[in-house]
Amino acid sequence: MPQKFFALGLFLLLGIMSGCKSKASSSHANALQAADEKTPVVAEINGSPEYKAALDRFLKSRLSDLLQQQTQEDSNQLQSSLLDEFISRQLILQQAAAKGIQATDDEVRREVADQHQQANVEGNNSNQTALVGPERAAEIADDLVVWKFYKADVLKDVSVTAQEIEQFYKNNPKRYPQEPSFCVREIKVDEATDAEELRKKVLDKPADFAIIAKESSKSPSKGALRCYRPKELPEVLENAAMPLKTGGISTVVKSNFGYHIFQMVKKEEPQPFEKIQKQVEEDLLRSKNQSVIDSYRNQALAQARIKVYGDKLGFSYTGKWK
């Protein structure tokens, strides 16, 4: 979607929401609901109808223009997966409504502003939602209600202990490097003369190392980035690569496998637990929250009465409730 159109939609949405109070917002919601009910019923969840217009709105909010880049088969699978996600969300919305959980106008306004700011940071090439105005506000409100329900009812007792945090750190050395590591590109050839010629090329154009490696290297990596911790490479190769500064290129190194040239791309120092403990705690809590949500949602879906009317969807449904 062009940025100009997105910005216009956002302006209209903010105008609607900032210039009107709860009564006006309710009016927009009621108008959407009335419009939805004029479209076919595509599913029933515990006897409650779900309309095609609501599903289409959900698909647009998740897909933007992505569907136009898919084959028909891939499009069917993608939309089927998203219909399953839609049903899951609508089931949680039913449970939230039973407890009187709603999203306020201010909460929706803040989320719109946050999304707009994020889009600006990511740039014009980021995939923008195809929804604007009241439709976009409705989708944002529904997502907020789901999250408020999870926080209030599903995640209220979730916590992490100090022992769990430290264990999570130890169990994820790739995520939290606990010893020095380095990432290099490699050229490997069979002849020393070929290696020397290639080294001259990459010294002359270091930025083209990956391209030259892809064209000339006989190593399986073909110049792709590879990261290592100490003692993961044969000693003769590690001694040539590890001391390099970022961007540096090694001399030609002989091994039992051939002749090698390395380019150092980046080095990573260990992240002591004491310095990143708060980040590890947040990551673990996020992981634990998602696990609890997934478990709750699967249980709720297993107990729900769900029917999908595939002939009303406009695509070939291949999902869970086929």
Helices and strands as residue ranges (DSSP letters): H 3-19, H 22-36, E 41-45, E 48-51, H 52-63, G 66-69, H 72-98, H 105-122, H 133-149, I 150-154, H 162-171, E 181-189, H 192-204, G 206-208, H 209-216, E 226-228, H 235-241, E 253-255, E 258-268, H 273-303, E 306-308, G 310-312
